[in-house]
C-alpha cells in the first residue's frame, strides 16, 4: 500500500508543509476530521430540513381537515 504522501502532488505537500509545523500526518488527520465533522453537520442539517418540511406538510393537512371548525370559531 503506497504512503499517502506518494498520492499527493509535491506542490500540495509543499503547501501543507508550510502550515503543518513539521507534522504533516497530524495536519492531514486534523483536516480529515474537520471535513468529516462538516459533512456530518451538513447531513444533520438536511435531516432537520426534511423533518421540518414533512411536519409543515402534515400541519397543513391537519389544518385543512379542521378548517371549517376553525372558521366557525373565528366568526
Secondary structure, DSSP 8 states (H G I E B T S, - for coil): ---HHHHS-HHHHHHHHHHTTT-HHHHHHHHHHHHHHHHHHHHHHHHHHHHHHHHHHHHHHHHHHTHHHHHHHH-
